[in-house]
């Protein structure tokens, strides 16, 4: 959360996109989405200044390089309803990814400072991995097999007749509502695979 010297418009909400590839280290970047839930707008109404507040909040979403140590593992201390082993999520965030989140926060503060609204960082919290329910990017697309498992058609670089048809293919973490994007990527990749198989190009 960022406190301001003056009230500013909070609607429509702002989205700060991740930097272009020439401005970011490969696989390390972050974007930010302004808080825009109903409760935020209600607070502006109750304060007597509809749509304007003397504070603003952002959720910052970052990416990081893949690691063999990160992923899902079988967990014998937890069991599913059928008695099979449960799953445990193991993700360790490298220091570089935290630096990218902090840099994005500082860029937002700088942007607000240039707008002359007197920004002051009030609450800054980096949550532990696993708090999000929109997991994605575990089998991400990239033109290079060094940085991603999938090509532009959601096919595995190593096994070109295998399509990964879910949000694993995302190149960055989604802020929310990822289902339609996952469905579109799935339909696109599956259609291309079917056409290539019919034509004998695979």
N, C-alpha and C positions, 0 to 999 in steps of 0.2 A: 504494500500500500504506500502511496505517495501523497503527502500533504502538500497543499498549494497555498499561495498567498491570496489567490483570487478564485472565484468560482468559474469553472469552465463547463462547456457542454459535454454531457456524457452519452449522448445519443445522436446519431447512430454510433455504435462502438467502433473503436479503431483496431486495426490489425497491423502489426509491424512484421513484415515478412522477413524471412531469413536472408542473409546477405547473398549476393550473387557468387557464383563459384570462384570467380577471380579474387574475391575478397575474403574467402573462408578457406581454412585448412580442410583437406578432404575428410569427409565424414564428421566434421565438427562444425555445427552451426546451430542457431536458435532463432525462434520466432516468438512473438508475444501477442496474446489476445486480451483485449480490455474486458474487464468485468462488465457484464451487461444484463445480469439477471433481473427479474422483476423486483426483488427486494432493493436493489440499488436504485432503481427508478422511483420506488415508493419512498425511499429516504429523501430523495430530492423534492418530492411533493410535500412531505411532512415538514421539510425545512423551509417551505415557502418559496422555493426557487425551482419550479418544475424543469427537469432535464438538465440541471446544473448543480454541481457539487464542488466543495473546496478540497476534494481529494479524488484520487483516481487509483484504480488497481489493475494489475495485469497478471495473467498467468504466463510464464515463460516456459517454452518447451524446447528442449535441446536434443541433439543427437550425439552419438559417440561411436568410435570404431568398434567393430566386433571383437570379441575375445573368446577364446576356447573355454575359459573358466565360467563364462556367463551362460545361463540357460535353465531349462527345466530338468529336474532329476527325480527319479523315483524316491519316494519317502516312505519307509516301512513303518515309521511312527504314526503315520496317518493312513487311513484306509477309506476306500470308496464304499458306497452302499453295498456293492456286491462282494466286498471283502478284499478286492485287489488293492495293491499299493497306491497310495495317493501321490500327488505331485508337490514338489517344493520349488519355488522360484529363487534362483541364486543369481543376483546381479550386483556387481561391484562397479561403482562409477569411478573412472579414472580422474585424477585431479584436473586434467585438461578440460574435461566436460564441465566441471564446476566453474572453471575460469570463463568458459564461453557463456554460461548463464549469467555470471556476474558482469561480463562485458556488455551483454545485451541490456541488462538493467541500467548500466551506466549510460548506454547510448540513449535509452528512453529518458533518463534524467537530463541528459544534455539537450535532447530535442525540446523538452519542456522548458528548460532554462533559456534556450534561444527564443522560445515563445513568450518569455518574460512573465511566467506565472509563478515563479519562486518555488520550484519543487524541492521537497525534503523527503528523503527516504524514511518511512516510518516503520514499516515491517518488512523484513526480508528473510525469507525462509526457503531453504532448498530441501524439498521433501525426499525421503528415502525412496529408492526404486521399489516399485510394487504397489504404490498408492493409486496409480491410474488403473482404470479398468479397460482402457483402449490400447491394448498391447499391439505393437506393429513393428515392422522393420527388421524382424529376426532373420529374414531371408531376402534381403533388400535387392532391388534392381540397381544395376550399375553397368556401364559399358565395359568396365574392366573386371575380370574375375578376381582381381586382387582386392577390390573394394566391395564387391557384391556377388551374390550367388546367381542372380537372374539377369537375363538380357531384357531388352525393351519390350519383349512379348511375353514376359513372365515365365520364360523357359529357363531351366537350369543351364548355366554355361557348360557344366560337365556332362549333362545328360539332356540333349536338346529336345527329346520327345516327352519330357516331363514338364508340366505346367503347374506352378504354384498358384492356386486360385483363391487366395484370401488376403487379409491385410498384412501378412508376412512380407509381401512384395513392396510395401510402402518404403519410400526412400527417407522418410522422416516421420517422427511421431505425430499422430493426429491429435488435435485438441479435443474434438468430440464428433459424434455422428459419422463414423467412418464407413458405415455399411454400404451406402450407395457407391462410394468410390471403389470399395473392394469388389462389389458386384460388377461394376463397369470394367475393371481390370480383368476380372475373371472371364466375362463374356468376350472381351476383346482378345485375350490370349487363347481362349478355347476355340474361338472362331478361326483364328489364324492357324492354329495347330490342325484343325480339321481340314482346312483348305490345303495346307501343305501335305497332309497325309493322302488326301484324295488325288492330288496332282503328282505325287511321287517325289516331292522335293525334300523329303525327310527320310 
